[in-house]
C-alpha cells in the first residue's frame, strides 16, 4: 500500500523515536550509567581512601547510579566481563551508600549485618552485600576479591574509576599486583613464613581447588608478584599465616584543623 508524504514522514519520525528511546534508556539491555559512578570515584577516591563527606555532598548522583543498578538486567549483557564489571561497581557503590546511611561510623563492624542483613535493590532483587558479591563470584574470576572493597583499611584499595568490560582484565590485573605489593595488608615474606591477607582464608576455594597452602597459593599468585619478591620466595618450603585484618573505615584523613 502506498503512503502519502505526511504518513511516510510520521512513520520515519516514529522509527527515529524508537531508536533514540533505546539509546536513551540503556537499562532495557541491562546496562547502568557507569559514567556516574566513574565520575564519583574519580572525584572522591584517592590512594585507596574514600572521601565519604564528598560522596555525601553528591548523594543525589550516587542515588541516581543506584537507581539505575536497581533496574538493570546484567544477565542480558553481552559478556562475562560486562556482567562482572556490573557486579563489582554495584557492590562498591552499595558499600558507600551503606557507610553514608550509618554515619557516624568508624568501622563497618559497628553495623549489625553490614554484609549479610542490610539489603539493596540491585538487578531487580533485594540483595545483601554478600549476595551481590556472590553473583559476581559465580563468574569464576578469583580476582573479584581484589576489586570489591568492604570499606575497611585491610581491604584492597578501592579503584578511582568504574570497572568496564573493555578494560576489566587490565584493571583486575593491576588490582592484584598492587594488593600483593602491600606488605601490611596483602602479602609479605618473613624468614620462612608467608603472611597473606585473611581474604585468602575466607574465600580459599575461590583461589585453589584443594587445600590452601603456601605452595598452592604461590602457584596461583607467582605470575602476579613483583619479580624480586617471587625470586626471594624461590621454591623453598614456607609456612602460610594470615595477616590481622584492620576493619577501621577506609576514609580519607581529615585536613588538619578540620571538624
ChimeraX commands (.cxc) that place a marker at each C-alpha (Angstrom):
marker #1 position 0.00,0.00,0.00 radius 0.5
marker #1 position 1.31,3.42,-0.98 radius 0.5
marker #1 position 1.70,6.02,1.77 radius 0.5
marker #1 position 1.35,9.75,1.23 radius 0.5
marker #1 position 4.24,12.00,2.21 radius 0.5
marker #1 position 2.68,13.00,5.56 radius 0.5
marker #1 position 2.21,9.39,6.63 radius 0.5
marker #1 position 5.76,8.49,5.49 radius 0.5
marker #1 position 7.13,11.43,7.47 radius 0.5
marker #1 position 5.29,10.37,10.61 radius 0.5
marker #1 position 6.47,6.78,10.17 radius 0.5
marker #1 position 10.10,7.93,9.84 radius 0.5
marker #1 position 9.68,10.09,12.95 radius 0.5
marker #1 position 8.24,7.18,14.90 radius 0.5
marker #1 position 11.09,4.90,13.83 radius 0.5
marker #1 position 13.66,7.50,14.84 radius 0.5
marker #1 position 11.94,7.98,18.20 radius 0.5
marker #1 position 12.06,4.25,18.87 radius 0.5
marker #1 position 15.77,4.09,18.05 radius 0.5
marker #1 position 16.53,7.14,20.18 radius 0.5
marker #1 position 14.48,5.71,23.02 radius 0.5
marker #1 position 16.52,2.51,23.02 radius 0.5
marker #1 position 19.72,4.56,23.26 radius 0.5
marker #1 position 18.40,6.89,25.93 radius 0.5
marker #1 position 17.33,4.01,28.19 radius 0.5
marker #1 position 20.22,1.51,28.26 radius 0.5
marker #1 position 18.75,-0.23,31.32 radius 0.5
marker #1 position 16.44,-2.11,28.94 radius 0.5
marker #1 position 19.56,-4.01,27.87 radius 0.5
marker #1 position 21.00,-4.45,31.35 radius 0.5
marker #1 position 23.46,-1.56,31.45 radius 0.5
marker #1 position 23.66,1.19,34.02 radius 0.5
marker #1 position 25.07,4.67,33.69 radius 0.5
marker #1 position 28.54,3.66,34.86 radius 0.5
marker #1 position 29.71,7.16,33.89 radius 0.5
marker #1 position 28.04,8.43,37.08 radius 0.5
marker #1 position 29.98,6.02,39.28 radius 0.5
marker #1 position 33.16,6.69,37.31 radius 0.5
marker #1 position 32.82,10.43,37.93 radius 0.5
marker #1 position 32.13,9.98,41.63 radius 0.5
marker #1 position 35.02,7.56,42.11 radius 0.5
marker #1 position 37.43,9.86,40.28 radius 0.5
marker #1 position 36.42,12.78,42.50 radius 0.5
marker #1 position 36.15,11.09,45.89 radius 0.5
marker #1 position 38.66,8.22,45.85 radius 0.5
marker #1 position 42.41,8.74,46.18 radius 0.5
marker #1 position 45.15,6.23,47.01 radius 0.5
marker #1 position 42.57,3.67,48.03 radius 0.5
marker #1 position 40.90,6.01,50.51 radius 0.5
marker #1 position 37.38,7.40,50.29 radius 0.5
marker #1 position 36.14,10.94,50.85 radius 0.5
marker #1 position 32.79,9.99,52.36 radius 0.5
marker #1 position 31.91,13.62,53.02 radius 0.5
marker #1 position 32.36,14.29,49.30 radius 0.5
marker #1 position 30.07,11.38,48.43 radius 0.5
marker #1 position 27.52,12.69,50.93 radius 0.5
marker #1 position 27.55,16.08,49.23 radius 0.5
marker #1 position 26.82,14.34,45.92 radius 0.5
marker #1 position 24.29,11.90,47.32 radius 0.5
marker #1 position 21.80,12.67,44.57 radius 0.5
marker #1 position 24.26,11.48,41.92 radius 0.5
marker #1 position 25.05,8.32,43.89 radius 0.5
marker #1 position 21.34,7.63,44.26 radius 0.5
marker #1 position 20.85,8.02,40.50 radius 0.5
marker #1 position 23.52,5.42,39.86 radius 0.5
marker #1 position 22.00,3.07,42.42 radius 0.5
marker #1 position 18.54,3.57,40.93 radius 0.5
marker #1 position 19.89,2.54,37.54 radius 0.5
marker #1 position 21.57,-0.51,39.08 radius 0.5
marker #1 position 18.31,-1.43,40.78 radius 0.5
marker #1 position 16.50,-1.73,37.44 radius 0.5
marker #1 position 19.36,-3.17,35.37 radius 0.5
marker #1 position 19.38,-6.69,33.97 radius 0.5
marker #1 position 23.04,-7.76,33.94 radius 0.5
marker #1 position 22.09,-11.23,32.77 radius 0.5
marker #1 position 21.30,-9.75,29.36 radius 0.5
marker #1 position 24.70,-8.12,28.98 radius 0.5
marker #1 position 26.83,-9.40,26.15 radius 0.5
marker #1 position 29.81,-10.83,28.04 radius 0.5
marker #1 position 31.01,-12.17,31.38 radius 0.5
marker #1 position 33.35,-9.18,31.56 radius 0.5
marker #1 position 30.41,-6.79,31.34 radius 0.5
marker #1 position 28.48,-8.75,33.94 radius 0.5
marker #1 position 31.42,-8.92,36.34 radius 0.5
marker #1 position 32.10,-5.19,35.96 radius 0.5
marker #1 position 28.44,-4.54,36.76 radius 0.5
marker #1 position 28.50,-6.58,39.99 radius 0.5
marker #1 position 31.80,-5.06,41.17 radius 0.5
marker #1 position 30.63,-1.48,40.57 radius 0.5
marker #1 position 27.27,-2.18,42.20 radius 0.5
marker #1 position 28.95,-3.70,45.26 radius 0.5
marker #1 position 31.33,-0.78,45.76 radius 0.5
marker #1 position 28.56,1.79,45.30 radius 0.5
marker #1 position 26.29,-0.03,47.76 radius 0.5
marker #1 position 29.10,-0.14,50.31 radius 0.5
marker #1 position 29.48,3.63,50.04 radius 0.5
marker #1 position 25.72,4.06,50.39 radius 0.5
marker #1 position 25.65,1.88,53.50 radius 0.5
marker #1 position 28.52,3.78,55.11 radius 0.5
marker #1 position 26.69,7.06,54.46 radius 0.5
marker #1 position 23.44,5.61,55.80 radius 0.5
marker #1 position 25.11,4.61,59.08 radius 0.5
marker #1 position 27.23,7.69,59.78 radius 0.5
marker #1 position 28.92,8.48,62.07 radius 0.5
marker #1 position 30.88,5.27,61.59 radius 0.5
marker #1 position 34.41,4.20,62.45 radius 0.5
marker #1 position 34.12,0.59,61.25 radius 0.5
marker #1 position 31.64,-1.46,59.26 radius 0.5
marker #1 position 31.81,-3.96,62.12 radius 0.5
marker #1 position 29.80,-1.43,64.14 radius 0.5
marker #1 position 26.78,-2.10,61.89 radius 0.5
marker #1 position 24.95,-5.32,62.66 radius 0.5
marker #1 position 24.61,-7.35,59.49 radius 0.5
marker #1 position 26.52,-4.88,57.33 radius 0.5
marker #1 position 27.35,-7.68,54.89 radius 0.5
marker #1 position 24.58,-10.23,55.40 radius 0.5
marker #1 position 21.48,-8.36,56.59 radius 0.5
marker #1 position 21.35,-4.86,55.12 radius 0.5
marker #1 position 19.71,-5.13,51.71 radius 0.5
marker #1 position 19.94,-3.15,48.49 radius 0.5
marker #1 position 17.82,-3.19,45.35 radius 0.5
marker #1 position 20.15,-4.44,42.60 radius 0.5
marker #1 position 19.21,-6.04,39.28 radius 0.5
marker #1 position 15.56,-6.21,40.29 radius 0.5
marker #1 position 16.21,-8.08,43.55 radius 0.5
marker #1 position 16.77,-7.29,47.21 radius 0.5
marker #1 position 20.35,-8.41,47.86 radius 0.5
marker #1 position 22.82,-8.13,50.72 radius 0.5
marker #1 position 26.43,-7.22,50.04 radius 0.5
marker #1 position 27.28,-10.91,50.37 radius 0.5
marker #1 position 24.57,-11.62,47.80 radius 0.5
marker #1 position 25.90,-9.03,45.34 radius 0.5
marker #1 position 29.42,-10.37,45.72 radius 0.5
marker #1 position 28.07,-13.90,45.33 radius 0.5
marker #1 position 26.58,-13.05,41.94 radius 0.5
marker #1 position 29.98,-11.82,40.81 radius 0.5
marker #1 position 31.75,-14.87,42.23 radius 0.5
marker #1 position 29.55,-17.10,40.08 radius 0.5
marker #1 position 31.55,-15.83,37.10 radius 0.5
marker #1 position 34.60,-17.69,38.46 radius 0.5
marker #1 position 37.24,-14.97,38.33 radius 0.5
marker #1 position 39.10,-15.03,41.66 radius 0.5
marker #1 position 40.37,-11.52,41.03 radius 0.5
marker #1 position 36.97,-10.17,42.08 radius 0.5
marker #1 position 38.28,-10.34,45.65 radius 0.5
marker #1 position 40.76,-7.57,44.85 radius 0.5
marker #1 position 38.09,-5.33,43.31 radius 0.5
marker #1 position 35.12,-5.43,45.69 radius 0.5
marker #1 position 36.01,-3.23,48.65 radius 0.5
marker #1 position 34.42,-3.58,52.09 radius 0.5
marker #1 position 35.19,-0.02,53.28 radius 0.5
marker #1 position 37.98,-1.22,55.57 radius 0.5
marker #1 position 41.68,-0.44,55.83 radius 0.5
marker #1 position 42.82,-4.02,55.15 radius 0.5
marker #1 position 40.64,-4.34,52.05 radius 0.5
marker #1 position 42.28,-3.99,48.66 radius 0.5
marker #1 position 42.28,-0.30,47.69 radius 0.5
marker #1 position 39.11,0.94,46.04 radius 0.5
marker #1 position 39.73,1.98,42.47 radius 0.5
marker #1 position 39.25,5.66,41.49 radius 0.5
marker #1 position 37.19,4.73,38.44 radius 0.5
marker #1 position 34.44,2.41,37.34 radius 0.5
marker #1 position 35.23,-1.08,36.10 radius 0.5
marker #1 position 34.35,-1.54,32.43 radius 0.5
marker #1 position 34.03,-4.58,30.21 radius 0.5
marker #1 position 36.59,-3.20,27.77 radius 0.5
marker #1 position 39.31,-2.72,30.40 radius 0.5
marker #1 position 38.30,-5.24,33.04 radius 0.5
marker #1 position 41.19,-7.67,32.57 radius 0.5
marker #1 position 43.81,-4.93,32.84 radius 0.5
marker #1 position 42.03,-3.30,35.77 radius 0.5
marker #1 position 41.83,-6.56,37.73 radius 0.5
marker #1 position 45.42,-7.46,36.94 radius 0.5
marker #1 position 46.56,-4.12,38.31 radius 0.5
marker #1 position 44.43,-4.54,41.44 radius 0.5
marker #1 position 46.05,-7.90,42.15 radius 0.5
marker #1 position 49.60,-6.59,41.63 radius 0.5
marker #1 position 49.04,-3.56,43.82 radius 0.5
marker #1 position 47.49,-5.52,46.67 radius 0.5
marker #1 position 50.23,-8.13,46.67 radius 0.5
marker #1 position 52.80,-5.33,46.96 radius 0.5
marker #1 position 51.12,-4.17,50.17 radius 0.5
marker #1 position 53.20,-5.84,52.89 radius 0.5
marker #1 position 50.90,-4.66,55.66 radius 0.5
marker #1 position 47.60,-5.93,54.26 radius 0.5
marker #1 position 48.32,-8.05,51.20 radius 0.5
marker #1 position 51.39,-10.28,51.29 radius 0.5
marker #1 position 54.84,-10.35,52.85 radius 0.5
marker #1 position 57.63,-12.84,53.46 radius 0.5
marker #1 position 59.31,-13.10,56.85 radius 0.5
marker #1 position 62.00,-15.78,57.09 radius 0.5
marker #1 position 60.10,-18.96,56.19 radius 0.5
marker #1 position 56.63,-17.56,56.83 radius 0.5
marker #1 position 54.39,-16.32,54.05 radius 0.5
marker #1 position 51.98,-13.80,55.52 radius 0.5
marker #1 position 48.89,-13.16,53.39 radius 0.5
marker #1 position 45.56,-11.36,53.68 radius 0.5
marker #1 position 42.78,-13.18,55.51 radius 0.5
marker #1 position 40.81,-12.81,52.27 radius 0.5
marker #1 position 42.67,-15.90,51.07 radius 0.5
marker #1 position 41.39,-17.84,54.08 radius 0.5
marker #1 position 37.79,-16.65,53.87 radius 0.5
marker #1 position 37.47,-17.47,50.16 radius 0.5
marker #1 position 40.04,-20.27,49.91 radius 0.5
marker #1 position 38.02,-22.35,47.45 radius 0.5
marker #1 position 37.86,-19.44,45.01 radius 0.5
marker #1 position 41.66,-19.40,44.84 radius 0.5
marker #1 position 42.71,-23.06,44.93 radius 0.5
marker #1 position 40.57,-26.16,44.39 radius 0.5
marker #1 position 42.22,-28.22,47.12 radius 0.5
marker #1 position 43.89,-27.40,50.41 radius 0.5
marker #1 position 45.17,-23.85,50.74 radius 0.5
marker #1 position 48.89,-23.94,51.45 radius 0.5
marker #1 position 51.76,-21.58,50.78 radius 0.5
marker #1 position 52.77,-23.75,47.85 radius 0.5
marker #1 position 49.31,-23.96,46.26 radius 0.5
marker #1 position 48.69,-20.24,46.74 radius 0.5
marker #1 position 52.05,-19.23,45.30 radius 0.5
marker #1 position 51.40,-21.40,42.27 radius 0.5
marker #1 position 48.42,-19.15,41.58 radius 0.5
marker #1 position 49.95,-15.83,42.58 radius 0.5
marker #1 position 53.54,-16.10,41.34 radius 0.5
marker #1 position 52.77,-14.60,37.88 radius 0.5
marker #1 position 51.30,-11.57,39.64 radius 0.5
marker #1 position 54.13,-11.00,42.11 radius 0.5
marker #1 position 56.89,-8.46,41.84 radius 0.5
marker #1 position 59.84,-10.34,40.27 radius 0.5
marker #1 position 62.09,-9.54,43.22 radius 0.5
marker #1 position 59.54,-10.89,45.69 radius 0.5
marker #1 position 58.95,-14.00,43.60 radius 0.5
marker #1 position 62.68,-14.69,43.45 radius 0.5
marker #1 position 63.04,-14.24,47.21 radius 0.5
marker #1 position 60.39,-16.87,47.82 radius 0.5
marker #1 position 62.01,-19.32,45.43 radius 0.5
marker #1 position 60.81,-22.90,45.69 radius 0.5
marker #1 position 61.54,-23.41,49.40 radius 0.5
marker #1 position 59.01,-24.65,51.90 radius 0.5
marker #1 position 57.04,-21.84,53.51 radius 0.5
marker #1 position 54.51,-21.73,56.30 radius 0.5
marker #1 position 51.25,-19.96,55.43 radius 0.5
marker #1 position 49.99,-17.48,58.04 radius 0.5
marker #1 position 47.23,-14.88,57.80 radius 0.5
marker #1 position 47.68,-11.19,58.49 radius 0.5
marker #1 position 45.45,-9.50,61.07 radius 0.5
marker #1 position 42.57,-7.63,59.44 radius 0.5
marker #1 position 42.12,-3.94,60.15 radius 0.5
marker #1 position 38.40,-3.16,59.98 radius 0.5
marker #1 position 38.78,0.58,60.57 radius 0.5
marker #1 position 37.00,2.67,57.95 radius 0.5
marker #1 position 38.95,3.36,54.76 radius 0.5
marker #1 position 38.14,7.06,54.98 radius 0.5
marker #1 position 40.49,9.78,53.82 radius 0.5
marker #1 position 42.22,11.62,56.63 radius 0.5
marker #1 position 40.57,14.90,57.52 radius 0.5
marker #1 position 42.60,18.04,56.80 radius 0.5
marker #1 position 44.49,19.50,59.73 radius 0.5
marker #1 position 42.09,21.66,61.74 radius 0.5
marker #1 position 39.08,20.01,60.09 radius 0.5
marker #1 position 35.99,19.12,62.04 radius 0.5
marker link #1:1,2 radius 0.2
marker link #1:2,3 radius 0.2
marker link #1:3,4 radius 0.2
marker link #1:4,5 radius 0.2
marker link #1:5,6 radius 0.2
marker link #1:6,7 radius 0.2
marker link #1:7,8 radius 0.2
marker link #1:8,9 radius 0.2
marker link #1:9,10 radius 0.2
marker link #1:10,11 radius 0.2
marker link #1:11,12 radius 0.2
marker link #1:12,13 radius 0.2
marker link #1:13,14 radius 0.2
marker link #1:14,15 radius 0.2
marker link #1:15,16 radius 0.2
marker link #1:16,17 radius 0.2
marker link #1:17,18 radius 0.2
marker link #1:18,19 radius 0.2
marker link #1:19,20 radius 0.2
marker link #1:20,21 radius 0.2
marker link #1:21,22 radius 0.2
marker link #1:22,23 radius 0.2
marker link #1:23,24 radius 0.2
marker link #1:24,25 radius 0.2
marker link #1:25,26 radius 0.2
marker link #1:26,27 radius 0.2
marker link #1:27,28 radius 0.2
marker link #1:28,29 radius 0.2
marker link #1:29,30 radius 0.2
marker link #1:30,31 radius 0.2
marker link #1:31,32 radius 0.2
marker link #1:32,33 radius 0.2
marker link #1:33,34 radius 0.2
marker link #1:34,35 radius 0.2
marker link #1:35,36 radius 0.2
marker link #1:36,37 radius 0.2
marker link #1:37,38 radius 0.2
marker link #1:38,39 radius 0.2
marker link #1:39,40 radius 0.2
marker link #1:40,41 radius 0.2
marker link #1:41,42 radius 0.2
marker link #1:42,43 radius 0.2
marker link #1:43,44 radius 0.2
marker link #1:44,45 radius 0.2
marker link #1:45,46 radius 0.2
marker link #1:46,47 radius 0.2
marker link #1:47,48 radius 0.2
marker link #1:48,49 radius 0.2
marker link #1:49,50 radius 0.2
marker link #1:50,51 radius 0.2
marker link #1:51,52 radius 0.2
marker link #1:52,53 radius 0.2
marker link #1:53,54 radius 0.2
marker link #1:54,55 radius 0.2
marker link #1:55,56 radius 0.2
marker link #1:56,57 radius 0.2
marker link #1:57,58 radius 0.2
marker link #1:58,59 radius 0.2
marker link #1:59,60 radius 0.2
marker link #1:60,61 radius 0.2
marker link #1:61,62 radius 0.2
marker link #1:62,63 radius 0.2
marker link #1:63,64 radius 0.2
marker link #1:64,65 radius 0.2
marker link #1:65,66 radius 0.2
marker link #1:66,67 radius 0.2
marker link #1:67,68 radius 0.2
marker link #1:68,69 radius 0.2
marker link #1:69,70 radius 0.2
marker link #1:70,71 radius 0.2
marker link #1:71,72 radius 0.2
marker link #1:72,73 radius 0.2
marker link #1:73,74 radius 0.2
marker link #1:74,75 radius 0.2
marker link #1:75,76 radius 0.2
marker link #1:76,77 radius 0.2
marker link #1:77,78 radius 0.2
marker link #1:78,79 radius 0.2
marker link #1:79,80 radius 0.2
marker link #1:80,81 radius 0.2
marker link #1:81,82 radius 0.2
marker link #1:82,83 radius 0.2
marker link #1:83,84 radius 0.2
marker link #1:84,85 radius 0.2
marker link #1:85,86 radius 0.2
marker link #1:86,87 radius 0.2
marker link #1:87,88 radius 0.2
marker link #1:88,89 radius 0.2
marker link #1:89,90 radius 0.2
marker link #1:90,91 radius 0.2
marker link #1:91,92 radius 0.2
marker link #1:92,93 radius 0.2
marker link #1:93,94 radius 0.2
marker link #1:94,95 radius 0.2
marker link #1:95,96 radius 0.2
marker link #1:96,97 radius 0.2
marker link #1:97,98 radius 0.2
marker link #1:98,99 radius 0.2
marker link #1:99,100 radius 0.2
marker link #1:100,101 radius 0.2
marker link #1:101,102 radius 0.2
marker link #1:102,103 radius 0.2
marker link #1:103,104 radius 0.2
marker link #1:104,105 radius 0.2
marker link #1:105,106 radius 0.2
marker link #1:106,107 radius 0.2
marker link #1:107,108 radius 0.2
marker link #1:108,109 radius 0.2
marker link #1:109,110 radius 0.2
marker link #1:110,111 radius 0.2
marker link #1:111,112 radius 0.2
marker link #1:112,113 radius 0.2
marker link #1:113,114 radius 0.2
marker link #1:114,115 radius 0.2
marker link #1:115,116 radius 0.2
marker link #1:116,117 radius 0.2
marker link #1:117,118 radius 0.2
marker link #1:118,119 radius 0.2
marker link #1:119,120 radius 0.2
marker link #1:120,121 radius 0.2
marker link #1:121,122 radius 0.2
marker link #1:122,123 radius 0.2
marker link #1:123,124 radius 0.2
marker link #1:124,125 radius 0.2
marker link #1:125,126 radius 0.2
marker link #1:126,127 radius 0.2
marker link #1:127,128 radius 0.2
marker link #1:128,129 radius 0.2
marker link #1:129,130 radius 0.2
marker link #1:130,131 radius 0.2
marker link #1:131,132 radius 0.2
marker link #1:132,133 radius 0.2
marker link #1:133,134 radius 0.2
marker link #1:134,135 radius 0.2
marker link #1:135,136 radius 0.2
marker link #1:136,137 radius 0.2
marker link #1:137,138 radius 0.2
marker link #1:138,139 radius 0.2
marker link #1:139,140 radius 0.2
marker link #1:140,141 radius 0.2
marker link #1:141,142 radius 0.2
marker link #1:142,143 radius 0.2
marker link #1:143,144 radius 0.2
marker link #1:144,145 radius 0.2
marker link #1:145,146 radius 0.2
marker link #1:146,147 radius 0.2
marker link #1:147,148 radius 0.2
marker link #1:148,149 radius 0.2
marker link #1:149,150 radius 0.2
marker link #1:150,151 radius 0.2
marker link #1:151,152 radius 0.2
marker link #1:152,153 radius 0.2
marker link #1:153,154 radius 0.2
marker link #1:154,155 radius 0.2
marker link #1:155,156 radius 0.2
marker link #1:156,157 radius 0.2
marker link #1:157,158 radius 0.2
marker link #1:158,159 radius 0.2
marker link #1:159,160 radius 0.2
marker link #1:160,161 radius 0.2
marker link #1:161,162 radius 0.2
marker link #1:162,163 radius 0.2
marker link #1:163,164 radius 0.2
marker link #1:164,165 radius 0.2
marker link #1:165,166 radius 0.2
marker link #1:166,167 radius 0.2
marker link #1:167,168 radius 0.2
marker link #1:168,169 radius 0.2
marker link #1:169,170 radius 0.2
marker link #1:170,171 radius 0.2
marker link #1:171,172 radius 0.2
marker link #1:172,173 radius 0.2
marker link #1:173,174 radius 0.2
marker link #1:174,175 radius 0.2
marker link #1:175,176 radius 0.2
marker link #1:176,177 radius 0.2
marker link #1:177,178 radius 0.2
marker link #1:178,179 radius 0.2
marker link #1:179,180 radius 0.2
marker link #1:180,181 radius 0.2
marker link #1:181,182 radius 0.2
marker link #1:182,183 radius 0.2
marker link #1:183,184 radius 0.2
marker link #1:184,185 radius 0.2
marker link #1:185,186 radius 0.2
marker link #1:186,187 radius 0.2
marker link #1:187,188 radius 0.2
marker link #1:188,189 radius 0.2
marker link #1:189,190 radius 0.2
marker link #1:190,191 radius 0.2
marker link #1:191,192 radius 0.2
marker link #1:192,193 radius 0.2
marker link #1:193,194 radius 0.2
marker link #1:194,195 radius 0.2
marker link #1:195,196 radius 0.2
marker link #1:196,197 radius 0.2
marker link #1:197,198 radius 0.2
marker link #1:198,199 radius 0.2
marker link #1:199,200 radius 0.2
marker link #1:200,201 radius 0.2
marker link #1:201,202 radius 0.2
marker link #1:202,203 radius 0.2
marker link #1:203,204 radius 0.2
marker link #1:204,205 radius 0.2
marker link #1:205,206 radius 0.2
marker link #1:206,207 radius 0.2
marker link #1:207,208 radius 0.2
marker link #1:208,209 radius 0.2
marker link #1:209,210 radius 0.2
marker link #1:210,211 radius 0.2
marker link #1:211,212 radius 0.2
marker link #1:212,213 radius 0.2
marker link #1:213,214 radius 0.2
marker link #1:214,215 radius 0.2
marker link #1:215,216 radius 0.2
marker link #1:216,217 radius 0.2
marker link #1:217,218 radius 0.2
marker link #1:218,219 radius 0.2
marker link #1:219,220 radius 0.2
marker link #1:220,221 radius 0.2
marker link #1:221,222 radius 0.2
marker link #1:222,223 radius 0.2
marker link #1:223,224 radius 0.2
marker link #1:224,225 radius 0.2
marker link #1:225,226 radius 0.2
marker link #1:226,227 radius 0.2
marker link #1:227,228 radius 0.2
marker link #1:228,229 radius 0.2
marker link #1:229,230 radius 0.2
marker link #1:230,231 radius 0.2
marker link #1:231,232 radius 0.2
marker link #1:232,233 radius 0.2
marker link #1:233,234 radius 0.2
marker link #1:234,235 radius 0.2
marker link #1:235,236 radius 0.2
marker link #1:236,237 radius 0.2
marker link #1:237,238 radius 0.2
marker link #1:238,239 radius 0.2
marker link #1:239,240 radius 0.2
marker link #1:240,241 radius 0.2
marker link #1:241,242 radius 0.2
marker link #1:242,243 radius 0.2
marker link #1:243,244 radius 0.2
marker link #1:244,245 radius 0.2
marker link #1:245,246 radius 0.2
marker link #1:246,247 radius 0.2
marker link #1:247,248 radius 0.2
marker link #1:248,249 radius 0.2
marker link #1:249,250 radius 0.2
marker link #1:250,251 radius 0.2
marker link #1:251,252 radius 0.2
marker link #1:252,253 radius 0.2
marker link #1:253,254 radius 0.2
marker link #1:254,255 radius 0.2
marker link #1:255,256 radius 0.2
marker link #1:256,257 radius 0.2
marker link #1:257,258 radius 0.2
marker link #1:258,259 radius 0.2
view
